[in-house]
């Protein structure tokens, strides 16, 4: 099972997001748990990114919220969270 590593930038943004929309907290927890178990689970809609984000992946948290992460060895580094326009 991959190890989940939450970057400081992600933690800061996630805390702001949860403060604005507390209902996201449970969904975020379940998505992070699934990312740790199976980063390419069909329910996450994980896809590789291109351009300046090449080598990274995005998965869906909600209709408009995305989580950006990269895979290194046996680790999943969670890098960013935000709306589609904010993270791309």
Secondary structure, 3 states (H helix, E strand, C coil): CCEEEECHHHHHHHHHHHHHCCCHHHHHHHHHHHHHHCCCCHHHCCEECCHHHCCCEEEECCCCEEEEEEEECCEEEEEEEEEHHHHC
